[in-house]
Amino acid sequence: MSAALNAFAQNQQVNVLSTPRLVARSGGAANIQVGSDVPVITTQAAADQQSGDGSRDVLQSVQFRSTGVLLNIEPVVYSTGRVDLTITQEVSSALPNPNTAIASPIISNRNLSTQLTLDDGGTAVLGGLIRESITRGDTGIPLLKDIPWLGSLFSVDSLNIERTELLVIITAYIIRGSEDRERFVDYLTDEINRSLSDPVQLRTRIPKQQ
C-alpha cells in the first residue's frame, strides 16, 4: 500500500493532507486539528437606532469555525491484542461565498464517523467521501471575445470536472511499556527526519524491535 501511494503521489494523483500520530490511553480520547479557525457570520440584523447620516448600523454575530483536518479517536485496548476504535474524521475548508452581499465564507466539509476493531499493527482503509466539482469558463482574445454574436469566434468555452475521493488510513499500535514507548519516540523522530528530506515519503509500519 505504501509503495502504491508513493507512486500516485509522485504522479500528482494523490495529495496527502495530513499524517498525524495520536497517542491515547485505553478508554480515553485524543484529537488533533491541522488547519485554522475561520470567522463565520451566524446572525446579522440592523441596529434599532439610526446613525448621524440616517443609516442604520449592521450588528453581526461571529462564530469561529475550525477548518482543516480534524481527527478524534477513542480506543479501548484488550489483553488479547485487540483494539476497538471510535473514529471521527472531518476535512473542511473555507470557500468564497457566491452571495457577495454576505461577507462571510461558506464551509465545505466531509465527515466520517465509524467504529471498528483492529489487531495490534493492523491497518484499515476508510473511503467513500467523494466530492465532484464543475467549473465553467471561457478563454479568448480580449475585447474581441466580448463582441455580441461574433464573440464566440474568438473564444473557447471550457468545462472542468474534478472528482476527488478522501481516504482515511488508520493503523493501530499498542504501547505496552517503556520499551515500546521509547521505540515509538524513536520512530517519530525518524519520520520527522525523513519528511524533511522527502515530503512524499509515506510510512505505514513501525519497525519491530530486534
Secondary structure, 3 states (H helix, E strand, C coil): CHHHHHHHHHCCCCCCCCCCCCCCCCCCCEEEEEEEEEEEEEEEEEEEEECCCCCEEEEEEEEEEEEEEEEEEEEEECCCCEEEEEEEEEEEEEECCCCCCCCCCEEEEEEEEEEEEEECCCEEEEEEEEEEEEEEEEEECCCHHHCCCCHHHHEEEEEEEEEEEEEEEEECCCCCCHHHHHHHHHHHHHHHHHHHHCCCCCCCCCCCCC
